[in-house]
Amino acid sequence: MQVSALLIATLLFVAAACSPGGDAQEAGVPIDETPAPVVPIRILALGDSYTVGEQVGKLENWPVQLVRKLRIEGQPVAEPVVIAATGWNTGDLMAAIVAADLQGSFDIVTLLIGVNNQFHGGAIEEFETGLATLTDKAIGFADGNASRVLLISIPDWGVTSFAASAPRAEIAAEIDMFNAAVRERAEMAGTGFIDITGISRRAADEPELVASDGLHPSGQMYSEWVELIYPAVIEIVDSID
């Protein structure tokens, strides 16, 4: 039985289109071009009054300002998770972390703690022990990746009007000692370290950097902290991509 040339050509075309190596688009099969869902960056900020933003509006603390800057620069980022409260020392923060029972991991974790240990005359050895435990906990929240954790130095509250009658030189020396411990812990653990203490000390001559209570940072000071923290955060974000 003879088969027409037209029928043979038709059968060959259909076979080619349906073969594994055939071009699905040419065969009329639709291609799924749906983009992969964007997973927002998750930030966890651990600390005390300097992280929660005592005396400033909810939109002026530095974690919120950091997220706002990231979004302006086109980064997909979720609202920050903040575990912090005024008056907390290392022990208070650790207890709050346990109580929070956080789930999942975070892309970036920050830790700023210690001023209340110093303010209440706590021993440096006690602070170092608490800091080590908190740093390990922060690394755990970052899925075990120390390079995604940032330890932030303690501001110098001794330059503020609140401390006008306090021994400012002594406070500065103790803050430096505590911050040396923070830097050393960061180096030992392999985390990042951000030094914002110099900005805080400018408050001695720049009252606009202090909130209305004469002690805590203003939104303007927090914005300057963000300018120091942001490049380190972007470096982490780029490494995740």
Buried (B, 14 or more C-beta within 10 A) or exposed (E): EEEEEEEEEEEEEEEEBEEEEBEEEEEEEEEEEEEEEEEBBBBBBBBBBBBBBBBBEEEBBBBBBBBBBBEEEEBEBEEBBBBBBBEBBBBBBBEBBEEEEBEEBBBBBBBBBBBBBBBEEBEBEEBBEBBBBBBEBBBBBBEEBBEBBBBBBBBBBBBBEBBEEEEBEEBBEBBBEBBEBBBEBBEEBEBBBBBBBEBBBBBBEBEEBBBEEBBBBBBBBBBBBBEBBBEBBBEBBEEEE
